[in-house]
Amino acid sequence: MFLKKLHDLFYLKPYFSIFLTVVIGVMCFIPSENIPDVSTDDKTAHFVAFAVLGFSWFMFLKNYGKVAIGLTFFAVFIEFVQYLLPVSFHRAFDLLDIMADVLGIGIGFAIAFVFNIIVK
């Protein structure tokens, strides 16, 4: 029952996915000292954030190719914007961040795929 309700939350409306996208975007563009310390390294944070983001968008749109391309574009966009931010933000372009994001998207895809099999 709980899994079905969770499934419907992601599957029927885009609100949660949009909310996550905005929150992750904001967290990536604010100065790094304003981000709460979660006692994890940067790459793990990128991986987990994009796994959750990937899962939520895959569940809603059901078009894995378009979602993967869109989220990869979003990951690259974030890094280019960080490159353009002032030095005082302590943000920089990092290819390893993009790689962690893409791996997270892949894991989000796998979790969504398995989740859909379990719920149906």
C-alpha positions in Angstrom: 0.0 0.0 0.0 2.8 2.4 0.9 4.7 1.6 -2.2 1.6 2.2 -4.3 1.1 5.7 -2.7 4.7 6.5 -3.3 4.5 5.3 -6.8 1.4 7.5 -7.5 3.2 10.6 -5.9 6.0 10.4 -8.5 3.9 8.9 -11.4 1.0 11.2 -11.6 2.2 14.8 -11.0 5.5 16.6 -11.7 5.4 18.8 -8.6 7.9 16.8 -6.6 10.4 16.5 -9.5 10.2 20.2 -10.2 10.7 21.0 -6.5 13.8 18.7 -6.4 15.2 20.3 -9.6 14.8 23.8 -8.1 16.3 22.8 -4.7 19.3 21.1 -6.3 19.9 24.0 -8.7 19.8 26.5 -5.9 22.2 24.4 -3.8 24.6 24.3 -6.7 24.6 28.1 -7.2 24.8 29.5 -3.7 28.2 30.1 -2.0 29.6 26.9 -0.7 29.9 28.2 2.9 26.1 28.7 2.9 25.4 25.0 2.3 24.7 22.9 5.4 27.5 20.5 6.3 26.2 16.9 5.8 29.6 15.3 6.5 30.0 13.8 3.0 32.3 14.6 0.1 31.2 16.6 -2.9 31.1 13.7 -5.3 28.8 11.6 -3.1 26.5 14.6 -2.7 26.3 15.0 -6.5 25.8 11.3 -7.0 23.0 11.1 -4.4 21.3 14.3 -5.6 21.2 13.2 -9.2 20.1 9.6 -8.3 17.1 11.1 -6.5 16.5 13.6 -9.2 16.8 10.9 -11.9 14.4 8.6 -10.0 11.8 11.2 -9.7 11.9 12.4 -13.3 12.1 8.9 -14.7 9.0 7.9 -12.6 7.0 10.9 -13.9 8.0 11.2 -17.6 8.5 7.5 -18.3 10.9 8.4 -21.2 14.2 7.3 -20.0 16.2 8.6 -23.0 14.8 12.1 -22.8 15.2 12.3 -19.1 18.8 11.1 -19.2 19.7 13.6 -21.8 17.9 16.4 -20.0 19.5 15.7 -16.7 22.9 15.3 -18.2 22.5 18.7 -19.8 21.4 20.1 -16.4 24.5 18.6 -14.8 26.8 20.2 -17.4 24.9 23.5 -17.2 25.4 23.6 -13.4 29.2 23.1 -13.8 29.4 25.9 -16.5 27.5 28.3 -14.3 29.8 27.4 -11.4 32.7 28.2 -13.6 31.3 31.7 -14.2 30.5 32.4 -10.5 32.7 34.8 -8.6 35.7 33.3 -6.8 34.1 34.3 -3.4 31.4 31.6 -4.0 34.1 28.9 -3.9 32.6 27.1 -6.9 34.4 25.8 -9.9 33.9 23.6 -13.0 34.7 20.0 -12.2 34.4 17.2 -14.7 34.3 14.7 -11.9 31.1 16.3 -10.6 29.5 15.7 -14.0 30.7 12.1 -13.9 29.2 11.7 -10.4 25.9 13.3 -11.7 25.7 10.9 -14.7 26.4 7.9 -12.5 23.6 9.1 -10.2 21.2 9.4 -13.1 22.0 5.8 -14.1 21.4 4.6 -10.6 18.1 6.6 -10.4 17.1 4.9 -13.7 17.9 1.5 -12.3 16.0 2.1 -9.1 12.9 3.5 -11.0 13.0 0.5 -13.3 13.0 -2.0 -10.4 10.5 0.1 -8.4 8.1 0.0 -11.4 8.4 -3.8 -11.6 7.8 -4.3 -7.9 4.7 -2.0 -7.7 3.0 -3.3 -10.9 
